[in-house]
């Protein structure tokens, strides 16, 4: 598993696609550097401003349409690319366990996504104390909030990755797998809520569920839901999708 993880992670980091997607994830952080819009000074206003910023950007940008598409683009290609190029047969002919191969691919892609999203988060975390004139004290005060934001993001990204890989094995073409995954996500989050008589349609979005997880660490976040139950539910569904993907890989016959 470890060699597959390292190979996949380094391949993604060297790819042009990763660099282009990084520009998309870092964009809000650059805007924040140019205009932090600090309100007051001290640790209290800093934490309030930091939490308000991520409560807005996380569901509406980083884990909204743009962020979800980035995750799907990265994760759909991990298996569908191998199947489409025909290299999957060569890989599976080697003395490697299917479970280790799948886990390495998944964790390598998730590590690349953690870097894509984690670096912009870290930029804001490390810079935010400066406009509030608190320096190192502010960095320490925001460490817990930063960890909660990154943790909630990784839970959602793991779900997106598992779903993308499952559909990638079913479809076998990177572009079609990406479109199918994103279409399913779009329908579930933005079309189904338009059906009459659905109560609280906003709760069907991944961004809202991310806010529920943030509530476990943020002080002023009023959303309905239990953070730990939400995180465990998403991780359980992700694990189930990976098991189904593993089963499909074992049974699927790949053309020469």
C-alpha positions in Angstrom: 0.0 0.0 0.0 2.7 2.5 1.0 4.6 2.3 -2.4 1.3 2.9 -4.3 0.4 5.8 -2.0 3.8 7.5 -2.4 3.8 7.0 -6.2 0.3 8.3 -6.6 0.9 11.3 -4.4 4.1 12.3 -6.2 2.5 11.8 -9.6 -0.4 14.1 -8.6 2.0 16.8 -7.2 4.0 16.8 -10.4 0.9 17.0 -12.7 -0.2 20.2 -14.5 -3.7 19.5 -13.3 -2.7 19.8 -9.6 -1.0 23.1 -10.2 -4.1 24.5 -12.0 -6.4 23.3 -9.3 -4.2 24.7 -6.6 -4.7 28.2 -8.1 -8.5 27.7 -7.6 -8.2 26.7 -4.0 -5.7 29.4 -3.0 -7.7 32.2 -4.7 -9.8 33.1 -1.6 -6.7 33.1 0.6 -5.0 35.6 -1.7 -8.1 37.8 -1.6 -8.0 37.6 2.2 -4.3 38.6 2.3 -5.1 41.7 0.2 -8.1 42.7 2.3 -8.4 41.0 5.7 -11.1 43.4 6.9 -10.2 43.0 10.5 -12.8 44.2 13.0 -11.0 45.2 16.2 -7.9 43.9 17.9 -7.2 41.0 20.3 -7.8 37.3 20.4 -11.5 37.5 20.9 -12.3 39.5 17.7 -9.7 37.3 15.9 -11.4 34.1 16.7 -14.8 35.6 15.8 -13.6 36.9 12.5 -11.8 33.6 11.6 -14.8 31.5 12.4 -17.1 33.8 10.5 -14.8 33.7 7.5 -14.7 29.9 7.3 -18.4 29.5 8.1 -19.0 31.5 4.9 -16.2 30.2 2.6 -16.2 26.5 3.5 -19.8 25.7 2.4 -19.9 28.3 -0.4 -16.5 27.9 -2.0 -14.1 25.3 -0.7 -16.8 22.6 -0.2 -19.3 24.2 -2.5 -19.6 23.5 -6.3 -16.0 24.5 -7.0 -14.4 22.5 -4.2 -16.5 19.4 -4.9 -15.6 19.5 -8.6 -11.9 19.8 -7.7 -12.1 16.7 -5.5 -14.0 14.7 -8.1 -11.5 15.6 -10.9 -8.6 14.4 -8.7 -10.2 11.2 -7.4 -12.1 10.0 -10.5 -8.9 9.7 -12.5 -7.1 7.5 -10.0 -8.8 4.3 -11.1 -10.6 5.3 -14.3 -7.4 6.5 -15.8 -5.7 3.1 -15.2 -8.8 1.3 -16.7 -9.0 3.6 -19.7 -5.3 3.3 -20.5 -5.3 -0.5 -20.0 -2.6 -0.3 -17.4 -4.9 -1.8 -14.7 -4.2 -5.3 -16.0 -0.4 -4.8 -15.8 -0.8 -3.5 -12.2 -3.0 -6.3 -11.1 -0.7 -8.9 -12.6 2.0 -7.8 -10.1 2.2 -9.3 -6.6 0.1 -6.6 -5.0 -3.1 -7.2 -3.0 -6.2 -5.5 -4.4 -7.0 -4.0 -1.1 -3.5 -2.5 -0.8 -3.7 -1.1 -4.3 -7.1 0.5 -3.7 -6.1 1.9 -0.3 -2.9 3.3 -1.7 -4.7 5.0 -4.5 -7.3 6.4 -2.2 -4.9 7.7 0.4 -2.6 9.1 -2.2 -5.4 11.1 -3.7 -6.7 12.2 -0.4 -3.2 13.3 0.7 -3.0 15.5 -2.5 -6.4 17.0 -1.7 -5.3 17.6 1.9 -2.5 19.7 0.4 -4.7 21.5 -2.1 -7.1 22.6 0.6 -4.8 22.6 3.7 -2.3 25.1 2.3 -4.9 27.9 1.7 -6.4 27.2 5.1 -2.9 27.5 6.7 -2.2 30.8 4.9 -5.2 32.4 6.5 -4.5 30.8 9.9 -0.9 32.1 10.0 -1.7 35.5 8.6 -5.0 36.3 10.3 -3.4 37.3 13.7 -1.4 40.1 12.1 -4.3 42.5 11.3 -5.6 41.8 14.8 -2.2 42.7 16.3 -1.9 39.4 18.3 1.0 37.6 16.6 2.0 34.2 17.9 -0.7 34.3 20.6 -3.3 34.5 17.8 -1.7 31.6 15.9 -2.0 29.4 19.1 -5.5 30.6 19.8 -6.6 29.6 16.2 -4.8 26.2 16.2 -7.9 24.4 17.4 -10.2 26.1 14.9 -7.8 25.3 12.1 -7.7 21.7 13.1 -11.5 21.5 13.1 -11.8 23.2 9.7 -9.2 20.8 8.2 -10.7 17.8 9.8 -14.3 18.6 8.6 -12.9 19.2 5.1 -11.0 15.8 5.0 -14.2 14.0 6.1 -16.1 15.5 3.2 -13.2 15.0 0.8 -13.0 11.3 1.8 -16.6 10.8 1.0 -16.2 12.6 -2.4 -13.2 10.5 -3.1 -14.8 7.2 -2.3 -17.9 8.0 -4.3 -15.7 9.1 -7.3 -13.7 5.9 -7.2 -16.8 3.7 -7.0 -18.3 5.3 -10.1 -15.0 5.4 -11.8 -14.8 1.6 -11.7 -18.4 1.3 -12.8 -17.9 3.6 -15.8 -14.2 3.2 -16.6 -13.6 6.5 -18.4 -12.1 9.4 -16.5 -14.2 12.1 -18.2 -17.5 10.2 -18.0 -16.8 9.2 -14.4 -16.2 12.8 -13.5 -19.3 14.0 -15.2 -21.4 11.2 -13.7 -20.1 11.8 -10.2 -20.6 15.6 -10.3 -24.0 15.2 -11.9 -25.1 12.9 -9.1 -23.8 15.4 -6.5 -25.5 18.3 -8.2 -28.8 16.5 -8.5 -28.7 15.4 -4.9 -27.8 18.8 -3.5 -29.5 21.3 -5.8 -32.2 19.6 -7.8 -33.9 17.3 -5.3 -34.2 20.0 -2.7 -36.4 21.9 -5.2 -39.1 19.2 -4.8 -42.0 20.5 -2.7 -42.6 19.3 0.8 -38.9 18.6 1.6 -38.2 20.2 4.9 -34.9 22.0 5.5 -33.5 21.4 2.0 -30.2 23.2 2.9 -29.4 20.3 5.1 -29.0 18.1 2.0 -25.8 19.9 0.9 -22.3 18.8 1.8 -21.5 22.4 2.8 -24.1 22.4 5.5 -22.9 19.1 6.8 -19.4 20.5 7.0 -20.8 23.4 9.1 -22.4 20.8 11.5 -18.9 19.3 12.0 -17.4 22.7 12.5 -19.9 23.3 15.3 -17.8 20.9 17.4 -15.1 23.5 17.7 -16.5 26.8 16.7 -18.1 29.0 19.4 -20.7 30.9 17.5 -22.2 28.6 14.9 -26.0 27.9 15.0 -26.8 24.9 12.8 -28.8 21.8 13.6 -27.0 18.5 13.9 -24.5 16.6 16.0 -20.8 17.0 14.9 -19.4 13.6 15.9 -22.5 11.7 14.6 -22.2 13.5 11.3 -18.5 12.8 10.9 -18.9 9.1 11.8 -21.8 8.8 9.3 -19.8 10.2 6.5 -16.8 8.1 7.3 -19.0 5.0 7.5 -20.5 5.7 4.1 -17.0 6.3 2.7 -15.8 3.0 4.0 -18.8 1.2 2.6 -18.2 2.8 -0.9 -14.5 1.7 -0.8 -15.6 -1.9 0.1 -18.0 -1.9 -2.9 -15.2 -0.5 -5.1 -12.9 -3.3 -3.9 -15.6 -5.9 -4.7 -16.1 -4.4 -8.2 -12.4 -4.5 -8.9 -12.2 -8.2 -7.9 -15.1 -9.2 -10.1 -14.7 -6.8 -13.1 -13.1 -8.1 -16.3 -10.8 -5.6 -17.9 -10.3 -5.6 -21.6 -6.8 -6.0 -23.1 
